[in-house]
Amino acid sequence: MLSVEEALARLLAQAHRIADAETVSTLTANGRVLARPLVSALDVPPMDNSQMDGYALRCADVVSVPTTLQVTQRIAAGHVGAALAPGTAARIFTGAPVPPGADAIVMQEAATAAGDEVTINEMPRPGAWIRRAGFDVARGGTVLSAGHRLRPQDCGLAASIGMAELTAVRRPRVAVFFTGDELVMPGEPLPPGRIYNSNRFVLRGLLERLGCEAIDLGIVPDDFERTRQMFVKAAERADLIVTSGGVSVGEEDHVKPAVQAEGSLDLWQIAMKPGKPLAFGEVRGVPVIGLPGNPVSSFVTFLLFARPFILRLQGVVDVAPRALPLRADFDWPRADKRREFLRARVNDEGGIELFANQNSAVLTSTAWADGLIDNPAGSTIARGATVRYLPFAELLG
C-alpha cells in the first residue's frame, strides 16, 4: 500500500496550474487565487497622519511643562491643514494628516484646552503618535504573491492600495458525479435497499468552498456503458473529474474499467483509515480522482487528496494544512496497521475528545467533530499524550 505522502506526491505531480486568468472585482474576490503578484503603486498611509485625537505641535516650542500654545486650526480626518506657525498648535483627530512643520502629537488627555489656547502638560517626543507615510505598505512593495488565496483581510489590503480589480486564476471547473444503484435523492421515496445520497451534498459543498465551479452531473447507475459515457461528458466540460463510489474491484464497480476505456487509471491502496481505496487517472487529458463511496471515507480522502490537488490547480504552492499539537483527553488502546484519521474536537479545557464511533459509515462523526487526529500506523494513544490535530478550519477552505 502507498503511504499518504507517496499518494499525495503522485497526485500533486500531475496538478498543473490553470493557465487562464480573469479580472475580478476586489469586492467579490474572497476565495480567489491571485494570478500575479500584487504590487503597491502607493504608500499606505499616503501621508503622515495622527494616531490619536490631540494636538499637533513643534517639540521646540515646548521647552518645559506646562506650556500654553495658541490653537490656530482644526484638522479632521479627510482634511488637510495649513503649515504650522512657530508657537502654535493644531487641534487634530485620529487619521488626519499632520500639518507641515509639526513633528509630534500630544494626546488630548495630556493637554488642557481653554478657548483658542491649549496647555501642554506632558513633554512631547519627536515623532510621538505620528504614523509615517508608508508605515503599513511602501510604494513598490509586493503586498501579496501570485498563488495566494485571498481571504477577507487580503481583499481589504488590496483595497487599501487602491485596487478595485484583481487578476485571479480562473475558477477550476470540477465535474462531480456519484455512482450506485442504491442512491436516492432526499425528497424522493426511499425504496427497500436504498440510501439517500449524502455524498452529493458534502462534495458539492467542499468544491464550492474551494472556489470551484461545480458541474454536478448527478447519480450514475451501476452500469459500465453509462459510467463511460458520463466520463466522456465530464471531460468535455471540466478541468477535473471527481467521483464517489465504484472504485473497488467488485463486479458492480465500473469506475476503473470505464476510465480505462477512455484514458487511464490507477487504483491505489493507501495505508490509511478511513479511505483505503483511491483512484487517479485521466480521461481524454482531464485528470480523474475517484473517491470511495463510504461517506466518511469520501469526506476524509477529499480533504487529504482532492483539496490539495484543486488548490494546486489554482496555483497555490503551500497546500499542506497546519497541524496543532494538542493534549488527548481520551484513551485509544487499539493500534491499527494503517495510519488513522480520527474524528475529534477541542473541548473547553483545550484538550481533544474523540467521537465514540469511528466507523467509516458514520457521517455523524464529521458533523460532531471540528478536526481530525492524525494518528501514525501502529500507534495507541494514552490520555494526556500529545496528538497531531488537523482542524477543519485548515481543511475546509
C-alpha positions as CSV (number, residue, x, y, z in Angstrom):
1,M,0.0,0.0,0.0
2,L,1.1,3.6,-0.7
3,S,1.7,5.9,2.2
4,V,-0.3,9.1,2.4
5,E,2.8,11.1,1.5
6,E,3.5,8.9,-1.5
7,A,0.0,9.1,-2.8
8,L,-0.2,12.9,-2.4
9,A,3.2,13.4,-4.1
10,R,1.9,11.4,-7.1
11,L,-1.2,13.4,-7.3
12,L,0.4,16.8,-7.0
13,A,3.0,15.9,-9.7
14,Q,0.0,15.8,-12.1
15,A,-1.6,19.0,-10.9
16,H,-0.8,21.7,-13.4
17,R,-1.9,25.3,-12.8
18,I,-4.8,26.5,-14.9
19,A,-3.4,29.0,-17.4
20,D,-6.5,31.1,-17.8
21,A,-6.8,34.3,-15.7
22,E,-9.6,36.8,-15.4
23,T,-10.2,40.2,-13.9
24,V,-12.4,40.2,-10.8
25,S,-13.8,42.9,-8.6
26,T,-11.8,43.2,-5.3
27,L,-15.2,43.4,-3.6
28,T,-16.0,39.8,-4.7
29,A,-12.5,38.3,-4.8
30,N,-12.7,36.5,-1.5
31,G,-11.5,32.9,-2.0
32,R,-10.0,33.5,-5.4
33,V,-6.3,32.9,-6.1
34,L,-4.0,35.7,-7.4
35,A,-2.6,35.0,-10.9
36,R,0.2,37.6,-10.5
37,P,1.9,39.4,-7.6
38,L,0.1,42.4,-6.2
39,V,2.5,45.4,-6.1
40,S,1.6,48.6,-4.4
41,A,1.7,51.8,-6.5
42,L,1.4,54.0,-3.4
43,D,2.4,54.3,0.2
44,V,-0.1,53.3,2.9
45,P,-0.8,55.6,4.6
46,P,-0.1,58.0,1.8
47,M,0.8,60.8,4.2
48,D,2.0,61.3,7.8
49,N,-1.1,61.2,10.0
50,S,-2.2,61.3,13.6
51,Q,-2.5,58.2,15.6
52,M,-4.5,59.9,18.3
53,D,-7.0,62.7,19.0
54,G,-4.9,65.5,20.3
55,Y,-2.7,68.4,19.3
56,A,0.0,68.7,16.6
57,L,2.9,70.9,17.6
58,R,6.6,71.6,17.3
59,C,8.7,70.0,20.1
60,A,10.9,73.0,20.0
61,D,8.0,75.2,21.2
62,V,7.6,73.1,24.4
63,V,10.8,73.6,26.5
64,S,9.1,72.8,29.8
65,V,5.6,71.9,31.0
66,P,3.1,73.2,31.4
67,T,3.4,75.3,28.2
68,T,0.5,77.2,26.6
69,L,0.2,77.4,22.9
70,Q,-2.4,79.2,20.6
71,V,-4.6,76.7,18.7
72,T,-4.8,78.2,15.1
73,Q,-6.5,75.4,13.2
74,R,-8.6,72.2,13.5
75,I,-7.8,69.2,11.3
76,A,-10.2,66.3,11.0
77,A,-9.6,63.1,9.1
78,G,-10.0,63.6,5.4
79,H,-9.0,67.3,5.5
80,V,-5.5,68.9,5.1
81,G,-4.3,71.6,7.4
82,A,-2.0,74.6,6.8
83,A,1.6,74.8,7.7
84,L,2.0,75.1,11.4
85,A,3.4,78.5,12.5
86,P,6.0,78.6,15.4
87,G,4.5,78.9,18.8
88,T,1.1,77.4,17.7
89,A,-0.7,74.1,17.8
90,A,-3.3,72.4,15.7
91,R,-6.3,70.5,17.1
92,I,-6.0,67.2,15.3
93,F,-8.1,64.0,15.1
94,T,-7.1,60.4,14.5
95,G,-6.2,59.7,10.9
96,A,-5.9,63.4,10.0
97,P,-2.8,64.5,8.0
98,V,-0.1,66.0,10.2
99,P,0.4,69.7,9.1
100,P,3.8,70.7,7.7
101,G,6.0,72.0,10.5
102,A,4.6,69.7,13.2
103,D,6.9,67.0,14.5
104,A,4.8,65.4,17.3
105,I,1.3,64.8,18.5
106,V,0.3,65.3,22.2
107,M,-2.8,63.2,23.0
108,Q,-5.7,65.2,24.3
109,E,-5.5,63.5,27.7
110,A,-2.1,65.2,28.3
111,A,-3.4,68.7,27.4
112,T,-5.9,71.2,28.8
113,A,-7.9,73.3,26.3
114,A,-9.4,76.7,27.1
115,G,-10.8,78.8,24.3
116,D,-8.3,79.2,21.5
117,E,-5.4,78.0,23.6
118,V,-4.1,74.6,24.8
119,T,-1.8,74.0,27.8
120,I,0.6,71.1,27.2
121,N,1.1,69.1,30.4
122,E,3.5,66.4,29.1
123,M,6.8,66.8,27.3
124,P,6.4,65.8,23.6
125,R,8.8,63.4,21.9
126,P,9.8,64.0,18.2
127,G,7.6,61.7,16.1
128,A,5.2,60.8,19.0
129,W,1.9,59.5,17.9
130,I,2.6,60.1,14.2
131,R,2.1,57.3,11.7
132,R,4.5,57.9,8.9
133,A,3.7,57.7,5.2
134,G,4.3,54.1,4.1
135,F,4.1,52.9,7.7
136,D,1.9,49.9,6.6
137,V,2.8,49.5,2.9
138,A,5.7,51.0,1.0
139,R,5.3,52.1,-2.7
140,G,6.7,49.5,-5.0
141,G,6.5,46.7,-2.4
142,T,4.9,43.3,-3.1
143,V,1.8,43.1,-0.9
144,L,0.7,39.6,-1.9
145,S,2.3,36.9,-4.0
146,A,1.0,35.1,-7.0
147,G,-0.7,31.9,-5.9
148,H,-2.0,33.5,-2.7
149,R,-5.6,32.5,-1.9
150,L,-7.5,35.6,-0.9
151,R,-9.1,36.0,2.5
152,P,-11.3,38.9,3.5
153,Q,-8.4,40.7,5.1
154,D,-6.4,40.3,1.9
155,C,-9.1,41.9,-0.1
156,G,-9.1,44.7,2.4
157,L,-5.3,45.1,2.0
158,A,-5.7,45.2,-1.8
159,A,-8.4,47.9,-1.4
160,S,-6.1,49.9,0.8
161,I,-3.6,50.3,-2.1
162,G,-6.4,51.4,-4.4
163,M,-7.0,48.1,-6.3
164,A,-10.6,48.0,-7.4
165,E,-9.9,44.9,-9.5
166,L,-7.5,41.9,-9.3
167,T,-6.2,39.3,-11.7
168,A,-7.2,35.9,-10.5
169,V,-6.8,32.4,-11.8
170,R,-10.0,31.2,-13.5
171,R,-12.1,29.1,-11.2
172,P,-11.5,25.3,-11.6
173,R,-14.4,23.6,-13.4
174,V,-14.8,20.3,-11.5
175,A,-17.3,17.8,-12.7
176,V,-18.6,15.5,-10.0
177,F,-20.9,12.5,-10.1
178,F,-22.0,9.7,-7.8
179,T,-22.2,6.0,-8.7
180,G,-24.5,3.4,-7.3
181,D,-27.9,1.8,-7.9
182,E,-28.6,2.3,-4.2
183,L,-28.5,6.1,-4.2
184,V,-31.7,8.2,-3.9
185,M,-32.0,12.0,-3.6
186,P,-33.7,13.4,-0.5
187,G,-37.3,14.3,-1.2
188,E,-37.8,11.1,-3.1
189,P,-39.4,7.9,-1.7
190,L,-36.8,5.5,-0.2
191,P,-37.4,2.0,-1.5
192,P,-36.0,-1.0,0.4
193,G,-32.3,-1.4,0.0
194,R,-31.7,2.2,-1.0
195,I,-30.0,5.1,0.8
196,Y,-30.1,8.8,0.5
197,N,-27.1,10.4,-1.4
198,S,-25.3,12.4,1.3
199,N,-22.0,12.5,-0.6
200,R,-23.5,14.7,-3.2
201,F,-24.2,17.4,-0.6
202,V,-20.8,17.0,1.1
203,L,-18.7,17.1,-2.1
204,R,-20.5,19.9,-3.8
205,G,-20.1,22.0,-0.6
206,L,-16.4,21.2,-0.4
207,L,-15.9,22.1,-4.0
208,E,-17.7,25.4,-3.6
209,R,-15.7,26.3,-0.5
210,L,-12.5,25.8,-2.6
211,G,-13.7,28.3,-5.1
212,C,-14.6,25.7,-7.8
213,E,-17.3,25.9,-10.4
214,A,-19.0,22.6,-9.5
215,I,-20.5,20.8,-12.5
216,D,-22.9,18.4,-10.8
217,L,-23.7,15.5,-13.1
218,G,-25.9,13.7,-10.5
219,I,-26.2,10.0,-9.9
220,V,-25.0,7.3,-12.4
221,P,-26.3,3.8,-12.0
222,D,-24.0,0.8,-11.7
223,D,-23.7,0.3,-15.5
224,F,-20.4,0.2,-17.4
225,E,-21.6,2.0,-20.6
226,R,-23.5,4.8,-18.8
227,T,-20.5,5.3,-16.5
228,R,-18.2,5.5,-19.5
229,Q,-20.5,8.0,-21.3
230,M,-20.6,10.1,-18.1
231,F,-16.8,10.3,-18.0
232,V,-16.7,11.5,-21.7
233,K,-19.4,14.1,-21.0
234,A,-17.5,15.3,-17.9
235,A,-14.1,15.5,-19.7
236,E,-15.7,17.8,-22.3
237,R,-16.6,20.4,-19.7
238,A,-14.1,20.1,-16.8
239,D,-10.6,20.7,-15.6
240,L,-11.0,17.8,-13.1
241,I,-13.4,15.0,-12.6
242,V,-14.3,13.8,-9.1
243,T,-16.4,10.7,-8.5
244,S,-17.7,9.0,-5.4
245,G,-18.2,5.2,-5.2
246,G,-17.4,2.4,-7.6
247,V,-13.6,2.5,-7.0
248,S,-13.2,-1.0,-5.6
249,V,-12.8,-4.1,-7.8
250,G,-16.2,-5.7,-7.4
251,E,-18.4,-6.7,-10.3
252,E,-20.5,-3.6,-9.8
253,D,-17.6,-1.2,-9.5
254,H,-17.4,0.3,-13.0
255,V,-15.3,3.4,-12.5
256,K,-11.9,1.7,-13.2
257,P,-12.9,-0.1,-16.5
258,A,-14.9,3.0,-17.7
259,V,-12.0,5.3,-17.2
260,Q,-9.5,2.8,-18.8
261,A,-11.8,2.6,-21.8
262,E,-11.4,6.3,-22.4
263,G,-8.0,7.0,-20.8
264,S,-6.0,5.5,-18.0
265,L,-6.5,4.9,-14.3
266,D,-4.6,3.6,-11.3
267,L,-6.4,2.1,-8.3
268,W,-4.3,2.9,-5.3
269,Q,-4.4,1.2,-2.0
270,I,-3.4,3.8,0.6
271,A,-2.3,2.8,4.1
272,M,-4.8,5.0,5.8
273,K,-8.1,4.6,7.7
274,P,-10.7,5.6,6.7
275,G,-10.3,5.8,2.9
276,K,-8.1,2.9,1.8
277,P,-9.1,2.9,-2.0
278,L,-8.4,5.9,-4.1
279,A,-8.4,6.1,-7.9
280,F,-6.4,8.5,-10.0
281,G,-6.1,8.8,-13.8
282,E,-7.3,10.8,-16.8
283,V,-10.0,10.8,-19.4
284,R,-9.1,12.5,-22.7
285,G,-6.4,14.5,-20.8
286,V,-8.6,15.5,-17.9
287,P,-7.5,14.2,-14.5
288,V,-9.8,12.0,-12.6
289,I,-9.9,11.5,-8.8
290,G,-12.2,8.6,-7.7
291,L,-13.2,8.7,-4.0
292,P,-14.6,5.8,-2.0
293,G,-18.3,5.7,-1.5
294,N,-18.5,5.4,2.3
295,P,-19.4,8.9,3.5
296,V,-16.6,9.4,6.0
297,S,-14.1,7.8,3.7
298,S,-15.2,10.1,0.8
299,F,-15.0,13.1,3.1
300,V,-11.6,12.4,4.5
301,T,-9.9,11.4,1.2
302,F,-11.3,14.6,-0.4
303,L,-9.7,16.7,2.3
304,L,-6.4,15.0,2.2
305,F,-6.0,14.4,-1.6
306,A,-8.6,16.2,-3.7
307,R,-8.3,19.5,-1.8
308,P,-4.6,20.0,-2.2
309,F,-4.9,18.9,-5.9
310,I,-7.6,21.5,-6.5
311,L,-5.6,24.2,-4.7
312,R,-2.5,23.4,-6.8
313,L,-4.6,23.7,-10.0
314,Q,-5.3,27.3,-8.9
315,G,-1.6,27.9,-8.4
316,V,-1.4,27.7,-4.6
317,V,2.1,26.5,-3.7
318,D,1.7,25.7,0.0
319,V,-1.3,23.3,0.1
320,A,-0.4,21.4,3.4
321,P,-2.7,22.0,6.3
322,R,-1.1,23.2,9.5
323,A,-1.3,20.8,12.4
324,L,-1.6,21.6,16.1
325,P,0.0,19.6,18.9
326,L,-2.8,19.1,21.5
327,R,-3.5,17.0,24.5
328,A,-5.6,13.8,24.2
329,D,-8.3,13.7,26.8
330,F,-9.1,10.0,25.9
331,D,-7.5,6.6,25.6
332,W,-7.2,4.9,22.2
333,P,-5.8,1.4,23.0
334,R,-6.4,-0.2,19.6
335,A,-3.4,0.3,17.3
336,D,-4.1,-0.2,13.6
337,K,-1.6,-1.2,11.0
338,R,-2.8,1.8,8.9
339,R,-2.4,5.5,9.6
340,E,-5.7,6.7,11.2
341,F,-7.6,9.9,10.8
342,L,-9.9,10.0,13.8
343,R,-12.8,12.4,14.1
344,A,-12.4,14.6,17.2
345,R,-12.9,18.0,18.6
346,V,-11.4,20.5,21.0
347,N,-13.1,20.7,24.4
348,D,-13.4,23.6,26.8
349,E,-10.2,22.6,28.6
350,G,-8.2,22.9,25.5
351,G,-7.8,19.1,25.1
352,I,-9.1,16.8,22.4
353,E,-12.0,14.5,22.8
354,L,-12.9,11.6,20.4
355,F,-16.1,10.7,18.8
356,A,-17.2,7.3,20.2
357,N,-17.9,5.6,16.8
358,Q,-15.1,5.8,14.3
359,N,-16.8,3.6,11.7
360,S,-16.3,5.0,8.1
361,A,-20.1,4.9,7.5
362,V,-20.9,7.2,10.5
363,L,-21.3,10.7,8.9
364,T,-22.5,12.0,12.3
365,S,-18.8,11.9,13.4
366,T,-17.9,14.5,10.8
367,A,-20.7,16.9,11.9
368,W,-19.8,16.5,15.6
369,A,-16.1,16.9,15.1
370,D,-14.1,20.1,14.4
371,G,-11.0,18.3,13.1
372,L,-9.0,15.1,12.6
373,I,-6.4,13.4,14.7
374,D,-3.5,12.2,12.5
375,N,-2.5,9.0,14.3
376,P,0.5,7.1,13.0
377,A,0.2,3.5,12.0
378,G,0.7,1.1,14.9
379,S,0.2,3.8,17.5
380,T,-2.0,3.8,20.5
381,I,-3.0,7.0,22.3
382,A,-2.9,7.4,26.1
383,R,-4.8,10.1,27.9
384,G,-2.6,13.1,28.4
385,A,-0.4,12.3,25.3
386,T,0.2,14.9,22.6
387,V,-1.5,14.2,19.3
388,R,-1.2,15.8,15.9
389,Y,-4.5,17.6,15.3
390,L,-5.7,18.9,11.9
391,P,-8.5,21.5,12.4
392,F,-11.3,21.6,9.8
393,A,-10.6,25.3,9.7
394,E,-7.4,24.3,7.8
395,L,-9.0,21.6,5.7
396,L,-12.3,23.0,4.6
397,G,-11.2,26.0,2.7
